[in-house]
Every structure is written in structure tokens, then in C-alpha cells.
Amino acid sequence: MVKLTLKNLKEIKDEISRDEFKNSWEGKRKYVEEYFKNYDKPLTLEVIVNNDGKVYKVSVSLNLKSKKLLHAEEDKDLMKATSRLFSEFRKQMKKQKELERKDYLYKRKR
């Protein structure tokens, strides 16, 4: 099970953008939950939004068994930054899960 934590939503001034952002991350949470469905540790997907005047900074973290994955993106458009962020974060997730699987198989043979 993957728990979604959204922080600093008050930084998003527009109510419509805030709802769109929440719905977007709920869909992404379902993707992460499906990808890690056989993972034996409960996971927390944490998303933090900061608005520095004209630029939104969105960061995401996920605690895995071996390490904590972190990634951040900046852009004027919140949804564009979110899309690019999750695209890169997905690559990190897949790479780390594969490394954990290989490590497990290596230790199992010993």
C-alpha cells in the first residue's frame, strides 16, 4: 500500500489548479501502488510544493528498503513541472527496484 502525502498545497493560489494537482497525484499514487504491489514494506509518497514568486518548485520522495528516492523540478507552469517530475521519478523508481531485486537474488544464492 502506498500512502500519498501532499504538503504546502496553500502555495497553489488557484483553487482549480489545486484540485487538478491533487487529482493528478492521486492517479500517480495508483501507478506507484500498482508498480510496488508485491513490495513488503508500506511506502509513503511525499509531494511538496513551493511557490517562489513566478516559479513553482515541486519535489517528490519515496522511502524504499535500500534508500530514499528524491527528485525535484522547477517551472512556471505547475502541471508541466509535475509531469516532467513524475516522468524522471518513474525512471528512478524502476532503476532502484531492479537494483534491489538483483541484490536480493545475489544474497539469496550465498
C-alpha positions in Angstrom: 0.0 0.0 0.0 1.2 3.5 -0.9 0.2 6.5 1.2 0.1 9.9 -0.5 1.2 13.0 1.5 0.7 16.4 -0.2 2.4 19.3 1.6 2.2 23.1 1.2 -0.9 23.0 -1.0 -1.7 26.5 0.2 1.2 27.7 -2.0 -1.0 27.0 -5.0 -3.2 30.1 -5.2 -5.8 28.9 -7.7 -8.4 26.5 -6.3 -8.9 24.8 -9.7 -5.2 24.2 -10.1 -5.1 22.8 -6.6 -7.8 20.3 -7.3 -6.2 19.4 -10.6 -2.9 18.9 -8.8 -4.5 16.7 -6.2 -6.3 14.5 -8.7 -3.1 14.2 -10.8 -1.1 12.9 -7.8 -3.9 10.5 -6.8 -3.5 8.9 -10.3 0.2 8.8 -9.9 -0.2 7.2 -6.5 -2.2 4.4 -8.0 0.5 3.9 -10.6 3.2 3.6 -7.8 0.9 1.3 -5.8 0.4 -1.0 -8.8 4.2 -1.0 -9.6 5.1 -1.9 -6.0 2.1 -4.2 -5.4 4.4 -7.1 -4.2 6.7 -4.9 -2.1 6.7 -6.0 1.5 7.3 -2.5 3.1 4.5 0.1 3.3 5.5 3.1 1.2 4.9 6.8 1.6 4.9 9.1 -1.5 5.5 12.6 -0.3 5.0 15.6 -2.6 6.0 19.2 -1.6 5.1 22.3 -3.5 6.8 25.7 -3.1 5.9 28.9 -5.0 8.9 31.3 -5.3 7.1 34.2 -6.9 6.9 33.2 -10.6 8.3 29.6 -10.3 6.8 26.5 -8.8 9.2 24.0 -7.3 7.7 20.5 -6.9 9.6 17.8 -5.1 8.8 14.1 -4.5 10.2 11.5 -2.2 9.6 7.8 -1.7 11.1 5.6 1.1 12.3 2.2 -0.2 14.1 -0.5 1.7 17.5 0.4 0.4 17.3 4.2 0.2 15.1 7.2 -0.1 14.4 8.4 -3.7 14.2 12.2 -4.2 13.6 14.3 -7.2 12.6 18.0 -7.8 11.6 20.1 -10.8 11.0 23.8 -11.3 8.8 25.5 -13.9 6.4 28.4 -14.3 3.5 26.0 -15.1 2.7 23.7 -12.1 1.3 20.8 -14.2 4.2 20.9 -16.6 6.6 20.7 -13.7 4.6 17.8 -12.2 4.5 15.9 -15.5 8.3 16.2 -16.0 9.0 15.4 -12.4 7.0 12.2 -12.4 8.5 11.1 -15.7 12.0 11.3 -14.3 11.0 9.9 -10.9 9.4 6.9 -12.6 12.8 6.1 -14.2 14.5 6.3 -10.8 11.9 4.0 -9.2 12.3 1.3 -11.8 16.1 1.5 -11.6 16.1 1.3 -7.8 13.6 -1.6 -7.7 15.7 -3.5 -10.2 18.9 -2.9 -8.1 17.1 -4.2 -5.0 15.9 -7.3 -6.9 19.4 -8.0 -8.1 20.8 -7.5 -4.7 18.2 -9.9 -3.2 19.0 -12.6 -5.8 22.7 -12.2 -5.2 22.3 -12.6 -1.4 19.9 -15.5 -1.8 22.4 -17.5 -3.7 25.0 -17.1 -0.9 
